Amino acid sequence: MESFNGKLRDEVLNGEIFYTLTEARVLVERWRNEYNTKRPHSSLGYRPPAPETVAAAPPLGGVSSLSSLEIATMALT
């Protein structure tokens, strides 16, 4: 936690002038999202703590991928 706080202070809070509370919230949230999903961490073997999911969800009902013609045909019936 101390590492997070130090990095937040060094990389965001000390380097920005916030004119509104909303601006501060938006910029801190952007940084936090990048810190938690994209930035590698040495304590985790240089992996991000919560990487974004890139795999597509399985199709509903076990239906395999359909062509646009098959989808159009299903819509007509």
Secondary structure, DSSP 8 states (H G I E B T S, - for coil): -HHHHHHHIIIIITT---SSHHHHHHHHHHHHHHHHHTS-BGGGTSB-SS----S----GGG-----HHHHHHHHH-
